[in-house]
Amino acid sequence: SRVREAHGATRPHAPRGGHSGRTALLRPGANHRVGRVSVTSRGALAERSVAPPGRTVGPAEAAPLSLIKKGLSAPPQRPATWLAMLGFAGFAPLAPATVGSALTAFVGWWLPVPSLPVFALLFVLGTAVAVWAAGEAERELGHDAGPIVIDEAVGQTLALVLVPHTVGAFVAAFVLFRIFDVWKPFGAREAQHLPGGFGVVADDAIAGVTTCLAVHGLLLLQSRMGWTLL
């Protein structure tokens, strides 16, 4: 009847491959295809389907919900993307950038402190790799996507340059870096607009240098005031 059709009742024999012109009810627990997107009866996005026309994507083939929330329709396929995400750090459910910074500070705590020339050489090489990896990952994830956290490794490393090997100093460098990375002062926000991986890494590098100067300023103030906080 017209009343049933107005409320979305399913027509018993809809033409295959065509459109009935009326809204059909979704059967509970079933998969339904809308355009190129497969949805479940709950209305949740399953994945961007690449299946041939007329074929739906089952639950076993759908991307995990954690990937969908990160803007990923499938696990990354490019090794450079995994590097840019620092492995699984980019999949952190909350604040992947903070997780990347914490991971860098934790690793830095246990690494031996190299001489300044050795550190400078390693840092330049590491930054070049980070710019390349971030640029490659952008092709798969989008510009400065959340899962890309290798830039946090560059910035947090700069924040820890010549910082004393104490818990207080490392915590201060970590917290201040997160503040400056979110705040993005001194041209860091504008640096994000640089092309490719340069824009991804540059703002974190500026935040790292700012943090390093702030921490050493606090250390100088501490020595003048006779404090032992850091």
Secondary structure as UniProt FT lines:
FT   HELIX           2..6
FT   TURN            7..8
FT   TURN            12..13
FT   TURN            16..17
FT   TURN            28..29
FT   STRAND          31..34
FT   TURN            35..36
FT   STRAND          37..40
FT   TURN            41..42
FT   STRAND          45..48
FT   TURN            53..54
FT   HELIX           59..61
FT   HELIX           65..69
FT   TURN            70..71
FT   HELIX           79..84
FT   TURN            85..86
FT   HELIX           87..91
FT   HELIX           96..110
FT   HELIX           116..141
FT   TURN            143..144
FT   TURN            146..147
FT   HELIX           150..159
FT   TURN            160..162
FT   HELIX           167..183
FT   TURN            185..187
FT   HELIX           188..191
FT   TURN            192..193
FT   HELIX           196..225
//
